């Protein structure tokens, strides 16, 4: 083996043996990339992906049953941590009027950047290839989801309009009854004032709910 080949091999070996920060174990290793094949790393990786998969499965349920809610800042501005991308992403899609639950997560999973980072994560950590599809969303599936979202939003707004109409009718009915009560009270007061003393005594006796005046 020539001197140049030895030098190249030595440089390659030293690069592999350099410090490596593992985002799964949250620890710096000095043994090179061999760490990712270890039992400890693979166990932590399995546990991490297991927890992450539960969140993803919950989000995937909305692919067939879109959930739309009235916007609530305290609940719908939440982010989630994507372990594949090693960063935050929006959990829901909102427009400050309503929120599509898990819409942000699904949008993120369908992005090209997430696909790129997921491939990189799987290669760096030697994750089980069979699990990768759980953390990806195809463009076709996401397009179908967007169509379902449009229909769900339309249905939600129709229900909201109907609810507002019912509330308005209820308010009008309450106001009508209040006016009737006021009118009735006014008529009783006017009748009482038009009577003389003898007639007032008779009025008290025969008019229920009317108290005598001193």
C-alpha positions in Angstrom: 0.0 0.0 0.0 1.4 3.4 -1.0 2.0 6.4 1.3 -0.8 8.4 -0.2 -3.4 5.6 0.3 -2.2 5.2 3.9 -2.6 8.9 4.5 -6.2 8.9 3.0 -7.1 5.9 5.1 -5.7 7.5 8.2 -7.7 10.7 7.6 -10.8 8.8 6.9 -10.3 6.7 10.1 -9.7 9.8 12.2 -12.8 11.5 10.8 -14.9 8.5 11.8 -13.4 8.5 15.3 -14.1 12.2 15.8 -16.7 13.5 18.3 -20.4 12.9 17.3 -23.4 14.5 19.0 -26.3 12.1 18.9 -29.7 13.8 18.9 -31.4 10.5 20.0 -29.2 9.9 23.0 -28.6 13.6 23.6 -24.9 12.9 24.2 -21.6 13.5 22.5 -19.7 10.3 21.5 -16.0 10.1 20.6 -16.1 6.6 19.1 -17.4 7.8 15.7 -20.5 6.6 13.9 -20.2 3.1 15.2 -22.3 4.3 18.2 -25.5 4.2 16.1 -25.2 0.4 15.8 -25.0 -0.1 19.5 -27.7 -1.7 21.6 -28.1 1.4 23.8 -28.6 3.7 20.8 -31.0 1.4 19.1 -33.1 0.9 22.2 -33.4 4.7 22.7 -34.2 5.2 19.0 -36.9 2.5 19.2 -38.5 4.2 22.3 -38.3 7.7 20.6 -39.9 6.5 17.4 -42.6 4.6 19.4 -43.6 7.8 21.2 -43.5 9.8 18.1 -45.6 7.3 16.2 -48.4 7.6 18.7 -48.7 11.3 17.9 -48.5 10.7 14.2 -51.2 8.0 14.3 -53.5 10.4 16.2 -53.0 12.9 13.4 -53.5 10.4 10.6 -57.0 9.7 11.9 -58.0 13.1 10.8 -57.1 12.2 7.2 -60.5 10.4 7.0 -62.3 12.4 9.6 -61.3 16.1 9.4 -61.8 18.0 12.7 -62.6 21.7 12.6 -63.1 23.8 15.7 -63.6 27.4 16.7 -60.2 29.0 17.0 -58.7 29.2 20.5 -55.3 30.8 20.9 -54.5 28.9 24.1 -55.0 25.5 22.3 -54.5 26.0 18.6 -51.2 27.8 18.4 -49.4 24.7 19.7 -46.2 23.4 18.0 -44.9 19.9 17.9 -41.3 18.7 17.8 -40.3 16.7 14.7 -37.5 14.4 15.6 -36.8 13.7 12.0 -36.2 17.4 11.2 -34.9 18.2 14.7 -37.1 21.3 14.9 -40.5 22.7 15.6 -43.5 22.8 13.3 -47.1 24.0 13.7 -49.5 21.3 14.9 -52.7 22.8 13.6 -53.8 25.0 10.7 -55.6 28.2 11.9 -56.9 31.5 10.4 -57.8 33.2 13.7 -61.4 32.2 13.2 -61.3 28.4 13.1 -58.7 25.6 13.4 -58.1 22.4 11.5 -56.8 19.9 14.0 -53.4 18.4 13.1 -53.5 20.2 9.8 -50.1 21.7 10.4 -48.5 18.3 11.3 -49.9 16.6 8.2 -48.8 19.5 6.0 -45.3 19.3 7.4 -45.1 15.5 6.9 -46.1 16.0 3.2 -43.3 18.6 2.6 -40.2 17.8 0.5 -38.0 19.2 3.3 -39.4 16.7 5.8 -38.9 13.9 3.3 -35.3 15.0 2.9 -34.6 15.3 6.6 -36.4 11.9 7.3 -34.2 10.1 4.8 -31.2 11.7 6.5 -32.4 10.8 10.0 -32.9 7.2 9.0 -29.5 6.9 7.4 -27.7 8.6 10.3 -29.3 6.6 13.1 -29.7 3.3 11.2 -33.5 3.2 12.0 -35.7 0.3 10.8 -36.5 1.0 7.2 -39.9 -0.6 7.6 -41.0 2.2 10.0 -40.1 5.1 7.8 -43.4 5.2 5.9 -45.2 5.9 9.2 -43.6 9.3 9.3 -44.1 10.4 5.7 -47.2 11.5 3.8 -47.5 11.3 0.1 -48.6 14.3 -2.0 -51.7 12.4 -3.3 -52.9 11.7 0.2 -52.3 15.2 1.3 -54.2 16.6 -1.7 -57.2 14.4 -0.7 -56.9 15.7 2.8 -57.1 19.3 1.6 -60.3 18.6 -0.4 -61.8 17.0 2.8 -60.7 20.1 4.8 -62.5 22.4 2.3 -65.7 20.4 2.7 -65.4 20.2 6.5 -64.8 24.0 6.8 -67.9 24.6 4.6 -70.0 22.3 6.8 -68.7 24.0 9.9 -69.5 27.5 8.7 -73.0 26.4 7.7 -73.6 25.0 11.2 -72.2 28.2 12.7 -74.5 30.3 10.6 -77.5 28.2 11.7 -76.4 28.5 15.3 -76.1 32.3 15.0 -79.6 32.5 13.4 -81.1 30.4 16.3 -79.3 32.7 18.9 -80.7 35.8 17.2 -84.2 34.3 17.2 -83.9 33.5 20.9 -82.7 37.0 21.7 -85.6 38.5 19.7 -88.1 36.2 21.6 -86.7 37.2 25.0 -86.9 40.9 24.0 -90.5 40.4 22.8 -91.5 38.8 26.1 -89.8 41.6 28.0 -91.7 44.2 26.1 -94.9 42.4 26.8 -94.2 42.4 30.5 -93.3 46.1 30.5 -96.4 46.9 28.5 -98.6 44.9 30.8 -97.1 46.6 33.9 -97.6 50.0 32.2 -101.3 49.2 31.5 -101.9 48.1 35.1 -100.3 51.2 36.4 -102.3 53.5 34.1 -105.6 51.7 35.1 -104.8 52.1 38.8 -104.1 55.8 38.5 -107.4 56.4 36.7 -109.5 54.9 39.6 -110.9 56.6 42.6 -110.3 55.3 46.2 -113.3 53.0 46.3 -112.6 51.5 42.9 -108.9 51.0 43.8 -109.8 48.8 46.7 -112.0 46.7 44.4 -109.1 46.6 41.8 -106.6 45.3 44.4 -109.1 42.6 45.5 -109.8 41.3 41.9 -106.4 41.9 40.2 -103.9 39.1 41.0 -100.3 40.1 41.6 -101.1 43.8 42.2 -100.0 45.1 45.6 -101.8 48.0 47.3 -100.2 51.4 47.4 -100.1 53.5 50.5 
